[in-house]
Amino acid sequence: MVTGHGIASGKNYDPRFPDGTLAMQYPFFAHSDLKLSRFHQGTINVDIAPYSFQLLSPTFSFPKVKWSPDLPAENFSFYTCTIAENMDSDEHNAYVYWPHPSTKPDFHQSPDVLEILSPKLSFISYGSSVILRASEQDILFLFKKV
């Protein structure tokens, strides 16, 4: 896990997003089959370097979401995955949260970082390692950087 910007969760206070960006965005996704109410309103930032990833087929996509009066509309995609503490522990259903970089005005992530939405997990802390799994039709994890 690596430190993020703290904007999604609201930990790094920004007056435009007093409770974090996710708290403002979740209502726009609620009308769909994407159910995020059981998920923590913050992202787990997983740095997969020296590996890379290719996002293929999103489970959910939301184009032109105007979630903030201060920012232009953004495109969002969500990819089903699981997250676990280690190879022998339980897997937890999660999503890769992908605000499309082409429409995201600020707070860009390193190209090696995946933002994960999941329930609150006790084993998550900065510097810890996790196991991410996804269908090869949805996300391709690559052994070399592309």
Secondary structure, DSSP 8 states (H G I E B T S, - for coil): -----STTTSSS--TTSTT-HHHHHHHHHTTSS---TTS-SS-EEEE-TT-EEEE---SEEEEEE---TTS--EEEEEEEEEEESSTTS-EEEEEEEEE-TTT--S----TTEEEEE-S--TT--TT---EEE--TTTEEEESS--
